[in-house]
């Protein structure tokens, strides 16, 4: 991998760039909170060659949403379930919109 390839990954939301300590610091939480999210299967960090957890920006956004819910008094298990359901709803809405676009373009008389 060249240096240019490495820098290109900085824009990749799925690249596991953050250690557990750095991720916890950025979120203002503890490493234990991140481990709990992993145990609840909300996020699954990748592992470095040495076995250390690494988090992506996408995973940090999910963890930040979980922290927001927990800070509001929601149990961590319930927060994880809420986030999973929110994600499923967003995906269903995206698929529905795509279906409507496809159905509308294949039936020109539908708009008349």
MODELLER restraints for C-alpha pairs under 7 A, 6 or more apart:
rsr = mdl.restraints
at = mdl.atoms
rsr.add(forms.Gaussian(group=physical.xy_distance, feature=features.Distance(at['CA:9:A'], at['CA:15:A']), mean=6.45, stdev=0.5))
rsr.add(forms.Gaussian(group=physical.xy_distance, feature=features.Distance(at['CA:13:A'], at['CA:56:A']), mean=6.10, stdev=0.5))
rsr.add(forms.Gaussian(group=physical.xy_distance, feature=features.Distance(at['CA:13:A'], at['CA:57:A']), mean=5.09, stdev=0.5))
rsr.add(forms.Gaussian(group=physical.xy_distance, feature=features.Distance(at['CA:13:A'], at['CA:58:A']), mean=5.31, stdev=0.5))
rsr.add(forms.Gaussian(group=physical.xy_distance, feature=features.Distance(at['CA:14:A'], at['CA:56:A']), mean=5.12, stdev=0.5))
rsr.add(forms.Gaussian(group=physical.xy_distance, feature=features.Distance(at['CA:14:A'], at['CA:57:A']), mean=6.50, stdev=0.5))
rsr.add(forms.Gaussian(group=physical.xy_distance, feature=features.Distance(at['CA:14:A'], at['CA:58:A']), mean=5.99, stdev=0.5))
rsr.add(forms.Gaussian(group=physical.xy_distance, feature=features.Distance(at['CA:15:A'], at['CA:56:A']), mean=5.18, stdev=0.5))
rsr.add(forms.Gaussian(group=physical.xy_distance, feature=features.Distance(at['CA:16:A'], at['CA:46:A']), mean=6.59, stdev=0.5))
rsr.add(forms.Gaussian(group=physical.xy_distance, feature=features.Distance(at['CA:16:A'], at['CA:54:A']), mean=5.07, stdev=0.5))
rsr.add(forms.Gaussian(group=physical.xy_distance, feature=features.Distance(at['CA:16:A'], at['CA:55:A']), mean=4.57, stdev=0.5))
rsr.add(forms.Gaussian(group=physical.xy_distance, feature=features.Distance(at['CA:16:A'], at['CA:56:A']), mean=4.11, stdev=0.5))
rsr.add(forms.Gaussian(group=physical.xy_distance, feature=features.Distance(at['CA:17:A'], at['CA:54:A']), mean=6.23, stdev=0.5))
rsr.add(forms.Gaussian(group=physical.xy_distance, feature=features.Distance(at['CA:17:A'], at['CA:55:A']), mean=6.06, stdev=0.5))
rsr.add(forms.Gaussian(group=physical.xy_distance, feature=features.Distance(at['CA:17:A'], at['CA:56:A']), mean=5.74, stdev=0.5))
rsr.add(forms.Gaussian(group=physical.xy_distance, feature=features.Distance(at['CA:18:A'], at['CA:54:A']), mean=5.28, stdev=0.5))
rsr.add(forms.Gaussian(group=physical.xy_distance, feature=features.Distance(at['CA:18:A'], at['CA:55:A']), mean=4.97, stdev=0.5))
rsr.add(forms.Gaussian(group=physical.xy_distance, feature=features.Distance(at['CA:18:A'], at['CA:56:A']), mean=6.38, stdev=0.5))
rsr.add(forms.Gaussian(group=physical.xy_distance, feature=features.Distance(at['CA:19:A'], at['CA:53:A']), mean=6.15, stdev=0.5))
rsr.add(forms.Gaussian(group=physical.xy_distance, feature=features.Distance(at['CA:19:A'], at['CA:54:A']), mean=4.79, stdev=0.5))
rsr.add(forms.Gaussian(group=physical.xy_distance, feature=features.Distance(at['CA:19:A'], at['CA:55:A']), mean=6.36, stdev=0.5))
rsr.add(forms.Gaussian(group=physical.xy_distance, feature=features.Distance(at['CA:20:A'], at['CA:31:A']), mean=6.17, stdev=0.5))
rsr.add(forms.Gaussian(group=physical.xy_distance, feature=features.Distance(at['CA:20:A'], at['CA:53:A']), mean=5.86, stdev=0.5))
rsr.add(forms.Gaussian(group=physical.xy_distance, feature=features.Distance(at['CA:20:A'], at['CA:54:A']), mean=6.21, stdev=0.5))
rsr.add(forms.Gaussian(group=physical.xy_distance, feature=features.Distance(at['CA:21:A'], at['CA:31:A']), mean=6.39, stdev=0.5))
rsr.add(forms.Gaussian(group=physical.xy_distance, feature=features.Distance(at['CA:23:A'], at['CA:55:A']), mean=6.98, stdev=0.5))
rsr.add(forms.Gaussian(group=physical.xy_distance, feature=features.Distance(at['CA:23:A'], at['CA:60:A']), mean=6.98, stdev=0.5))
rsr.add(forms.Gaussian(group=physical.xy_distance, feature=features.Distance(at['CA:24:A'], at['CA:30:A']), mean=5.31, stdev=0.5))
rsr.add(forms.Gaussian(group=physical.xy_distance, feature=features.Distance(at['CA:24:A'], at['CA:31:A']), mean=5.54, stdev=0.5))
rsr.add(forms.Gaussian(group=physical.xy_distance, feature=features.Distance(at['CA:27:A'], at['CA:64:A']), mean=6.24, stdev=0.5))
rsr.add(forms.Gaussian(group=physical.xy_distance, feature=features.Distance(at['CA:37:A'], at['CA:43:A']), mean=6.07, stdev=0.5))
rsr.add(forms.Gaussian(group=physical.xy_distance, feature=features.Distance(at['CA:38:A'], at['CA:44:A']), mean=5.42, stdev=0.5))
rsr.add(forms.Gaussian(group=physical.xy_distance, feature=features.Distance(at['CA:40:A'], at['CA:77:A']), mean=6.70, stdev=0.5))
rsr.add(forms.Gaussian(group=physical.xy_distance, feature=features.Distance(at['CA:42:A'], at['CA:80:A']), mean=5.91, stdev=0.5))
rsr.add(forms.Gaussian(group=physical.xy_distance, feature=features.Distance(at['CA:43:A'], at['CA:59:A']), mean=6.26, stdev=0.5))
rsr.add(forms.Gaussian(group=physical.xy_distance, feature=features.Distance(at['CA:45:A'], at['CA:53:A']), mean=5.62, stdev=0.5))
rsr.add(forms.Gaussian(group=physical.xy_distance, feature=features.Distance(at['CA:45:A'], at['CA:54:A']), mean=5.44, stdev=0.5))
rsr.add(forms.Gaussian(group=physical.xy_distance, feature=features.Distance(at['CA:45:A'], at['CA:55:A']), mean=5.27, stdev=0.5))
rsr.add(forms.Gaussian(group=physical.xy_distance, feature=features.Distance(at['CA:46:A'], at['CA:53:A']), mean=5.81, stdev=0.5))
rsr.add(forms.Gaussian(group=physical.xy_distance, feature=features.Distance(at['CA:46:A'], at['CA:54:A']), mean=5.26, stdev=0.5))
rsr.add(forms.Gaussian(group=physical.xy_distance, feature=features.Distance(at['CA:46:A'], at['CA:55:A']), mean=6.68, stdev=0.5))
rsr.add(forms.Gaussian(group=physical.xy_distance, feature=features.Distance(at['CA:47:A'], at['CA:53:A']), mean=4.71, stdev=0.5))
rsr.add(forms.Gaussian(group=physical.xy_distance, feature=features.Distance(at['CA:47:A'], at['CA:54:A']), mean=5.74, stdev=0.5))
rsr.add(forms.Gaussian(group=physical.xy_distance, feature=features.Distance(at['CA:48:A'], at['CA:54:A']), mean=6.67, stdev=0.5))
rsr.add(forms.Gaussian(group=physical.xy_distance, feature=features.Distance(at['CA:66:A'], at['CA:79:A']), mean=5.71, stdev=0.5))
rsr.add(forms.Gaussian(group=physical.xy_distance, feature=features.Distance(at['CA:66:A'], at['CA:80:A']), mean=6.47, stdev=0.5))
rsr.add(forms.Gaussian(group=physical.xy_distance, feature=features.Distance(at['CA:69:A'], at['CA:79:A']), mean=5.83, stdev=0.5))
rsr.add(forms.Gaussian(group=physical.xy_distance, feature=features.Distance(at['CA:70:A'], at['CA:76:A']), mean=5.99, stdev=0.5))
rsr.add(forms.Gaussian(group=physical.xy_distance, feature=features.Distance(at['CA:70:A'], at['CA:79:A']), mean=6.55, stdev=0.5))
rsr.add(forms.Gaussian(group=physical.xy_distance, feature=features.Distance(at['CA:104:A'], at['CA:110:A']), mean=6.60, stdev=0.5))
